[in-house]
Amino acid sequence: MSKITRRDFLKIVNKVFAATGLAAVFGPIVAYFYPPKLEEVPAEPVLVTTEAELPVGKAQTVSFGRYPALVIHTPEGLRAYSAVCTHFACICKWDEARGEIVCPCHDGFFRPEDGSVISGPPPAGLKVLQTEIKDGNIYVSAGGEA
């Protein structure tokens, strides 16, 4: 193993600083073009699953533009909500045992019937999304009541 001279060490440090500076300048430029910006809400309906794969009492979380959506098959029918909690934007989950939508971050609970707050710190209910069934497939789309 050969010894590194002081001059060689300074050359290495200089190259590391140069690479760091280039990354600081060109990193944001590359990030601007890649990845492409996700839509806040998709323009077209998003496929969730088939009717047979989502029985009553079950739920499915799907990618819905920038944030996920939660589709629940309640005894009253299909319900869909933005899965983003209105408290600190944590992702809500379906708790089948409780029969409620739960925010795991700060114990927020929402009603599956309308997305309203049951308890916890969330200041408002979940954003309502629309569901529709076409050819045995369940789709979710924007445009539900607030």
C-alpha positions as CSV (number, residue, x, y, z in Angstrom):
1,M,0.0,0.0,0.0
2,S,1.6,3.3,-1.1
3,K,1.5,6.4,0.9
4,I,-0.6,9.4,-0.3
5,T,1.3,12.6,-0.6
6,R,-0.1,15.8,0.7
7,R,-0.4,17.1,-2.9
8,D,-2.4,13.9,-4.0
9,F,-4.6,14.3,-0.9
10,L,-5.4,17.9,-1.8
11,K,-6.1,16.9,-5.4
12,I,-8.7,14.3,-4.2
13,V,-10.3,16.8,-1.9
14,N,-10.5,19.3,-4.7
15,K,-12.2,16.8,-7.0
16,V,-14.7,15.9,-4.3
17,F,-15.6,19.6,-3.7
18,A,-15.9,20.1,-7.5
19,A,-18.2,17.0,-7.8
20,T,-20.3,18.3,-4.9
21,G,-20.6,21.7,-6.5
22,L,-21.6,20.3,-9.8
23,A,-24.2,18.1,-8.1
24,A,-25.6,21.1,-6.2
25,V,-26.0,23.0,-9.5
26,F,-27.2,20.3,-11.9
27,G,-29.2,18.2,-9.4
28,P,-32.2,20.5,-9.3
29,I,-32.1,20.9,-13.0
30,V,-32.3,17.2,-13.6
31,A,-35.0,16.8,-10.8
32,Y,-37.1,19.4,-12.7
33,F,-37.3,17.2,-15.7
34,Y,-37.4,13.7,-14.0
35,P,-39.6,12.3,-12.7
36,P,-42.6,13.9,-14.4
37,K,-44.9,15.8,-12.1
38,L,-47.8,13.7,-10.9
39,E,-51.3,15.0,-11.3
40,E,-52.9,16.1,-8.1
41,V,-56.1,14.3,-9.1
42,P,-56.3,12.0,-12.2
43,A,-58.4,13.2,-15.1
44,E,-59.6,9.7,-15.9
45,P,-61.2,7.2,-13.5
46,V,-58.7,4.8,-11.9
47,L,-59.3,1.0,-11.8
48,V,-59.5,-0.3,-8.2
49,T,-60.3,-4.0,-8.6
50,T,-63.1,-6.3,-9.6
51,E,-66.4,-6.4,-7.7
52,A,-65.7,-10.1,-6.7
53,E,-62.3,-9.1,-5.1
54,L,-63.9,-6.5,-2.8
55,P,-66.6,-8.1,-0.7
56,V,-68.6,-6.2,1.9
57,G,-66.5,-5.1,4.9
58,K,-63.2,-5.0,2.9
59,A,-61.3,-2.1,1.5
60,Q,-58.6,-1.4,-1.1
61,T,-56.1,1.4,-1.2
62,V,-55.1,2.5,-4.7
63,S,-52.7,5.1,-6.2
64,F,-54.8,8.1,-7.2
65,G,-52.7,10.8,-8.7
66,R,-50.3,12.3,-6.2
67,Y,-51.9,10.6,-3.2
68,P,-53.7,7.3,-2.5
69,A,-57.4,6.7,-2.4
70,L,-59.3,4.4,0.0
71,V,-62.3,2.4,-1.5
72,I,-64.5,0.7,1.1
73,H,-67.3,-1.7,0.4
74,T,-69.8,-0.9,3.2
75,P,-73.2,-2.6,3.6
76,E,-74.7,0.5,2.1
77,G,-72.5,0.3,-1.0
78,L,-69.1,1.5,-2.2
79,R,-67.5,4.5,-0.6
80,A,-64.3,6.2,-1.7
81,Y,-62.2,8.8,0.1
82,S,-58.8,10.5,-0.2
83,A,-56.6,8.4,2.1
84,V,-54.8,11.6,3.3
85,C,-55.7,12.6,6.9
86,T,-56.8,16.2,7.3
87,H,-54.6,16.5,10.4
88,F,-51.0,16.0,9.3
89,A,-51.4,14.3,5.9
90,C,-50.7,10.8,7.2
91,I,-52.1,7.9,5.1
92,C,-55.3,6.5,6.6
93,K,-56.0,2.8,6.7
94,W,-59.1,0.7,6.9
95,D,-59.5,-1.1,10.2
96,E,-61.8,-4.1,9.4
97,A,-62.1,-5.2,13.1
98,R,-63.3,-1.7,14.2
99,G,-65.2,-1.0,11.0
100,E,-63.6,2.5,10.8
101,I,-61.0,4.4,8.9
102,V,-58.0,5.0,11.1
103,C,-55.2,7.5,10.9
104,P,-52.2,5.7,12.6
105,C,-50.2,8.8,13.3
106,H,-52.3,10.5,15.9
107,D,-55.3,8.2,16.5
108,G,-57.8,9.9,14.2
109,F,-60.9,7.9,13.4
110,F,-63.4,8.5,10.5
111,R,-66.8,7.1,9.6
112,P,-66.8,4.8,6.6
113,E,-70.3,6.0,5.6
114,D,-69.4,9.6,4.9
115,G,-65.7,10.1,5.9
116,S,-66.6,12.4,8.8
117,V,-64.5,12.6,11.9
118,I,-65.4,10.3,14.8
119,S,-62.7,11.3,17.2
120,G,-59.1,12.5,17.4
121,P,-57.3,15.6,16.2
122,P,-58.4,15.7,12.5
123,P,-60.1,19.1,11.9
124,A,-62.3,17.8,9.0
125,G,-63.5,14.7,7.3
126,L,-61.8,12.9,4.4
127,K,-62.3,14.2,0.9
128,V,-65.1,12.2,-0.8
129,L,-64.4,10.6,-4.2
130,Q,-66.8,9.0,-6.6
131,T,-67.0,5.3,-7.4
132,E,-68.6,3.5,-10.4
133,I,-68.8,0.0,-11.6
134,K,-68.3,-0.8,-15.3
135,D,-68.2,-4.3,-16.6
136,G,-67.7,-5.8,-13.2
137,N,-64.7,-3.5,-12.4
138,I,-64.7,-0.8,-9.7
139,Y,-63.4,2.6,-10.6
140,V,-62.7,5.7,-8.5
141,S,-62.7,9.3,-9.8
142,A,-62.6,12.8,-8.5
143,G,-65.7,15.0,-8.2
144,G,-67.4,13.7,-5.0
145,E,-69.0,15.9,-2.5
146,A,-66.6,17.8,-0.2
